[in-house]
């Protein structure tokens, strides 16, 4: 089903890009043969999606190496036993296969879930979180991560990233064609121009600039969706373990944030920082206060 959804989404993207691209080509007088146009669309889709798909399928192994995650098979103490049992219980109630459970050494209260398949995921927690949070707070955090897995958030983010990359590459290319042709004093319809991109050096410089600009705009969309899925994962945790557990976990993170933010300016747990105003648009997670306020409105019955 997810493969079918992915294929249909890419077809829809290509149709939309094709229509919008044709309009922009007409407005700027850019000429391109049908085969070149189709080839550009296909290449943008390939470049836009391949990288994100590779990252998705390598996510578990990459995270294990990057964080030094130790996979927990046989618990060596009561806290590890509690961690395994809680994850097993949450996965069972969410209709999931038992994820891999890992621990990594870190002084930050942090946890994450990753994996290309919801039935073959990894849930990892930092040593600071496991040994410094109480059991209710840990349950809230684990409920949040299991909800990410159950919602298929890793795959959905990859699909969205691929779609946005396709738009970025395509519109950067056609915008660069128009600008470089204008700067070189050539019309894209001139037969002797040799290429509608004008000066190749100017084209690639302008294209790089447009990719940065469109990439920032695409990132705003990606971050908005990421914040929305965090609210949804918080609500999922509230339904699994009760909203008080998740609220307690966020309150604990808030206390830790107030201590660490003075030195670092941000807090790594759940990618939270204390930004506000326009800077919130670039945050992957809502602020703690907004998440707590949203949780208080969740109906868990």
Protein Blocks (a to p, Z undefined) as FASTA:
>chain_A
ZZmmmmmmmmmmmmmmmmmmmmmmmmnopacdfklmmmmmmmmmmmmmmmmmmmmmmmmm
mmmmmnopacdfbdcbfklmmmmmmmmmmmmmnopacddddddddfbdcdddedjbfklc
ccdddfklmmmpcfklmmmmmmmmmmmmmnommmmmmmmmmmmmmmmmmmmmmmmmmmmm
mmnopafklmklopanlpmklmmmmmmmmmmmmmmmmmmmmmmmmmmmmmmmmmmmmmmn
opklmmmmmmmmmmmmmmmmmmnopafehoiafbehjllmmpcbdcfklmmmmmmmpcfZ
Z
